[in-house]
Amino acid sequence: MNRKRLTIPLMNGASVSAVLTVPPMSNETKDTGIIIAHGAGNDMDNELLVAVADGLANAGYITLRFNFPYKEKGLKAPDKQQTLED
C-alpha cells in the first residue's frame, strides 16, 4: 500500500495536514473513497485511525486521514462546529 502526505488548503488561507492511503496495485480499487476524521483526543496519526485506513486500503478503498485546524495549531480544544465542518 502507498501512503502519501499532503497539505490541504482551506478557504481562510490556512492549511491542514493529511495522508492519502492508496490500495496495493494487486488489489481491485473500489469506486468509493473514505475520509477519516480524528476525535478530540488524538490526531490523524492515531494508531487506530492508521490501522483502519490501512485495512480499508487493503480492501480496495482509497482513504484520506486529516487533521482539524486546531490540531495543526497544537491546541487541545476543538474548534467551533462550523470551523470543523468547513
C-alpha positions in Angstrom: 0.0 0.0 0.0 1.1 3.5 -0.7 0.8 6.4 1.8 1.3 10.0 0.6 1.4 13.0 2.9 -0.5 16.0 1.6 -1.3 19.6 2.6 -4.9 20.6 2.1 -5.5 24.3 1.7 -8.5 25.8 3.5 -10.7 28.7 2.4 -9.4 31.0 5.1 -5.8 30.7 3.8 -4.7 28.2 6.4 -4.0 24.5 5.6 -4.1 21.1 7.3 -2.0 18.0 7.0 -3.4 14.8 5.5 -2.4 11.3 4.5 -3.8 9.6 1.4 -3.6 5.8 1.6 -3.9 4.0 -1.7 -4.7 0.3 -2.1 -1.9 -2.0 -3.3 -1.6 -2.4 -7.0 -2.6 -6.0 -6.8 -6.0 -5.2 -5.2 -9.1 -4.1 -7.1 -9.8 -0.4 -6.3 -13.4 0.4 -5.3 -15.3 3.4 -6.8 -15.7 4.9 -3.3 -13.2 6.7 -1.2 -13.3 7.1 2.6 -12.5 10.2 4.6 -11.5 9.5 8.2 -11.6 12.3 10.8 -10.0 12.0 14.2 -11.7 12.6 17.6 -10.9 15.4 20.0 -8.3 13.4 22.0 -6.0 12.5 19.1 -4.9 13.4 15.6 -4.7 11.7 12.2 -1.7 9.6 13.2 -3.6 7.8 16.0 -2.7 4.1 15.8 -6.3 3.1 15.4 -7.0 5.5 12.6 -3.9 4.4 10.7 -4.9 0.7 11.2 -8.5 1.5 9.9 -7.1 3.4 6.9 -4.7 0.5 6.1 -7.4 -2.1 6.5 -9.7 -0.1 4.2 -6.9 0.3 1.6 -6.2 -3.5 1.7 -10.0 -3.9 1.0 -9.6 -1.7 -2.1 -10.7 1.7 -0.7 -8.7 4.9 -1.1 -8.7 6.6 2.3 -7.9 10.1 3.4 -7.0 11.0 7.0 -6.6 14.6 8.0 -6.0 16.9 11.0 -8.5 19.5 12.0 -7.2 23.1 12.2 -6.9 23.2 16.0 -4.6 20.1 15.9 -2.4 21.8 13.3 -2.0 24.7 15.7 -1.1 22.4 18.6 -4.3 23.1 20.5 -6.2 20.6 22.6 -9.7 22.1 22.5 -11.6 21.6 19.2 -12.7 24.5 17.1 -16.3 25.6 16.8 -18.5 23.2 14.9 -18.8 25.4 11.9 -15.0 25.6 11.6 -14.8 21.8 11.9 -17.4 21.3 9.2 -15.9 23.8 6.8 
